[in-house]
Amino acid sequence: MKSFLNNENAVSITMGYIIFSAIFISFFVIVQFGITDVIVDEPTEIVMEKNYADVGNKVATLVTEIYLIAPENGKIETSYSIPYRIAGESYLISAQPMKDDQIISVTSSTSDKEVNVTLAGISPVVGIYGTTMSNNETHGITYVSDE
């Protein structure tokens, strides 16, 4: 009976399981909190940036085409379609003049993501102003000559 009370094999195995479980749970918690940035947030940021740049380039291309075919007297109206949401967020498209250039800015309405596309060389000739939201039903660009 005395040898039975001095046997510590069961305690060693139990302590091994407890230590292993504690290490595994700690590792799992660390991975769980760190993996969200890698799997969810980072790809979403990349998708938003690329798609915002695509939308900005589309609007910049339309403005450039209108500039190239603009009549001296007259009016041009065009419409275009863009996605209602990118990465689950609506966004604002605005045209703003800068010092020496014109900027098409695409900004998320819920996060701080913003992409700017420049229109090199058009700003001194034609001032471009305006905004639109992605969730509007229609989007268009209108040119009216001053003469």
N, C-alpha and C positions, 0 to 999 in steps of 0.2 A: 504494500500500500504506500509505503514511503517513496518508492521509486515513481509511482504514479503521480504524486503531488509535486515532484521535482521535474517532471517532464514539461519542457517549454515549447515543444514542436507546434502545438495548436496555437499558441500565442504568436509565434513567429509567422505562421501562415496567415492568421487574421490581420496582424499588423502589416504584412506585405500587401494584402488586398486593400486595406485602408489607405496605405501610402500610394499604391498604384491608382486607386480611384481618385484620390485628391489631386494627383498630378494630371490625370486624364481630364478631370472636370476643370481644373485651372487652364489647361491647354485649350479645351473646348470653348471656354468663356472668352479667352483672348482671341482665338480665331473667329468666333462669332461676331465680336465687336469690330474686328479689323477687316473682315471680309466684305462688309457692306460697301466700303469705299472702293474696293477693287472690282467687285462684281456688278454693283448697281450704279454708284455715283459717277465713277470715271467714264464708263461707256456712255452714260446719258449725257455727260458734258461734251463728249466728242461728237455724238450724234447731233446735239443742239448746235454746236459751233459750225459743223459742216453744213447742216441744213439751213441755218441762218445765213451763212455765206452764199449758199445757192439762191435763196430768196433775194438777198441783196443784189447779187449779180444779175438775176433776172430783171429786177426793176431797173438797175443801172443800164442794162442792155436795151430795155424798152425806151428809156429816156434818151440814150444815145441814138437809137434809130429814129425817134421823133425829131431830134435835133438835126439829123442828117437830111431828112425829107421835109422839114418844116417850110411851108410857103411864106413868101413875104407878106401876103395878105390872105388871111384865112384862118381856119381852125382845124385841128386834128384831135380826134377823140379815139382812145383805144381802151380796151378792157383786158384784164388778165386774171388768171386764177392762181391762187396760192393755197397751200394746205391750211385748214382751220387751226390745227394745233401741231406743234412739233415737240416731241417727247412729252406729250400731255399738257403743254402750256400754250396759251395764246400769246401773241406777240404784237408789237407796234412797229410799223415801218414809217420812218420819217425822213424827209429830205431837208437838209440844213446847209446853208452856206457857211464855209469856213473862210479863213484869211485869203488864201489863193486857190481854193478848190471847193468842190461841192461834195457833200458826204451823204450817202444813203445809209441810214442807221437802222438796224433791226435789233429790237430790244425785247426781252421777255417781260411779260406783264406781272409775273409772280416771282421770278428769281432775278439775280443781278447780271444775267448773261447778256452781252451786247456784242454785236459784230458790225463794223463799219466798212463800207465799200466806197471808194472814191471815184469820182467822175473827172478824170484829168482833162483839163482844157475847155470844158463846157461852161464852167462857172462864170468867167468874165463875159461871155456872150449872152447866155440865157440864165436868168435866176430861177432856181427850182425850189419850190416851197410846197409843203403839204405833209399830211400824216394819214395813215389808215391803220385800222386794226385788222388782225387776221380773221376775226370772227364776223366781220361785216359780210353781207351777202354779195356785194359787188365791189370790185376794185377797178380803178381806171386812172388814166393819165390824160389830161386835156392840155392842149397847147393852143393859145390864142395869140396871134401876132398883134403887136402894138400899133401897127400902121393902119 
